[in-house]
């Protein structure tokens, strides 16, 4: 079966693209499709703890992230350099189970998937 890669690279509250991506991710996961998730660039902000989305009349992505376990989403990768650039550490993230990946290894990871959806 072909594996799907979901890449989140946009700021979570700048537009609805990230929310649309999460909807597509959960839809694919509900049909038990083999998939992986990557957070890079501004997309790493989707994983930040203590988001105050209600101040801009939006829902926090922290609750969506917590649903990964329910949907059996386990292959979660975070670009290490994106975290460093934004002064984030794994301890600042709302997810505990993830794999930090270098930019060099990210190319290999992306190439190992047959379908790529970028949000």
C-alpha positions in Angstrom: 0.0 0.0 0.0 1.3 3.4 -0.9 2.2 5.7 2.0 0.9 9.3 2.3 3.0 12.1 3.7 1.3 15.2 5.2 3.6 18.2 5.4 2.6 21.1 7.6 4.7 24.2 6.8 2.4 27.2 7.3 1.6 29.2 10.4 -1.4 27.5 12.1 -3.5 30.7 12.4 -2.5 32.7 9.4 -5.1 31.1 7.3 -7.3 28.0 7.3 -4.8 25.9 5.3 -3.5 24.2 8.4 -6.9 23.3 9.7 -7.8 22.0 6.2 -4.7 19.8 6.3 -5.6 18.4 9.7 -9.1 17.5 8.4 -7.5 15.7 5.4 -5.0 14.0 7.8 -7.8 12.7 10.0 -9.9 11.6 7.1 -7.0 9.5 5.6 -6.3 8.1 9.1 -9.9 7.1 9.6 -9.6 4.9 6.5 -6.5 3.3 8.0 -4.2 4.7 5.3 -0.5 4.3 6.0 0.7 7.9 6.6 3.4 10.1 8.1 3.2 13.7 9.3 6.0 16.3 9.0 6.1 19.7 10.7 8.6 22.2 9.3 9.1 25.9 8.9 6.2 27.9 10.4 4.3 24.6 10.7 6.2 23.8 13.9 4.1 26.4 15.6 1.1 24.1 15.3 2.8 21.9 17.9 3.5 24.7 20.5 2.2 24.3 24.0 -0.2 26.8 25.6 -1.6 28.2 22.4 -4.0 31.1 23.1 -6.1 30.7 19.9 -9.3 31.9 21.7 -7.9 35.4 21.7 -8.2 35.4 17.9 -11.5 33.5 18.0 -10.0 30.3 16.8 -9.6 26.8 18.3 -6.3 25.6 19.5 -4.4 23.0 17.5 -3.3 21.4 20.8 -6.6 19.5 21.0 -6.2 18.3 17.4 -2.7 17.1 18.1 -4.0 15.2 21.1 -6.2 13.2 18.7 -3.3 11.7 16.9 -3.2 8.8 19.3 -6.9 8.1 18.7 -6.3 8.0 15.0 -3.2 5.8 15.3 -1.0 8.5 13.9 2.4 7.6 15.1 4.9 8.5 12.4 5.4 12.2 13.3 8.5 14.1 12.3 9.7 17.5 13.2 12.4 19.5 11.4 15.0 20.1 14.0 16.3 23.2 12.3 12.9 24.8 12.2 12.7 24.4 15.9 16.1 26.0 16.5 15.3 28.9 14.2 12.1 29.7 16.1 13.8 29.2 19.6 11.6 26.2 20.3 12.7 22.9 21.9 10.9 19.6 22.1 9.9 20.5 25.7 7.9 23.5 24.2 5.8 21.2 22.1 2.4 19.7 22.9 3.4 16.3 21.5 5.8 13.9 23.2 6.2 11.1 20.7 8.0 12.5 17.6 11.2 12.1 15.7 13.5 15.1 15.2 14.9 15.1 11.7 17.7 17.1 10.1 17.1 19.0 6.8 19.4 16.5 5.1 17.4 13.5 6.4 14.1 15.2 5.6 14.9 14.9 1.9 15.2 11.1 2.3 12.0 10.9 4.4 10.0 12.8 1.8 11.4 10.7 -1.1 10.3 7.6 0.7 6.6 8.4 0.3 4.5 8.0 -2.8 1.9 10.7 -2.1 2.7 14.1 -0.6 0.2 16.6 0.6 1.5 20.0 1.7 -0.4 22.4 3.9 
